[in-house]
Amino acid sequence: MPAKKYMTWVAVAFVAFYVIRQPDGAAQSVENAANGLASAAGSLATFVNALA
């Protein structure tokens, strides 16, 4: 499984590089991801409430 280990380190290095070089872009990406998760959770809650 060394390939998986190397790919993990490459991904971590890429994220670190992105955060260092583009902190505003990284913050926007995190905000977009959080908004997407919140929207998905809201939709799931609406669906579950509609079942009752």
C-alpha positions, -999 to 999 in steps of 0.1 A, spaced: 0 0 0 28 25 -4 11 41 -34 -19 51 -12 5 65 14 23 86 -11 -10 99 -27 -21 109 8 11 129 14 8 145 -20 -28 155 -13 -17 170 21 11 188 5 -12 202 -22 -37 215 4 -9 230 25 6 247 -6 -29 260 -16 -36 274 18 -2 292 20 -4 306 -15 -41 314 -17 -55 318 18 -86 338 6 -93 311 -20 -89 284 6 -113 302 30 -138 306 2 -136 269 -6 -141 259 30 -171 283 32 -186 268 0 -182 233 13 -198 242 47 -227 259 29 -232 228 7 -232 205 38 -257 228 56 -279 228 25 -278 190 22 -286 187 60 -315 211 56 -329 191 26 -325 159 45 -344 173 75 -372 185 52 -374 151 36 -376 133 70 -402 157 83 -423 152 52 -424 114 60 -441 119 93 
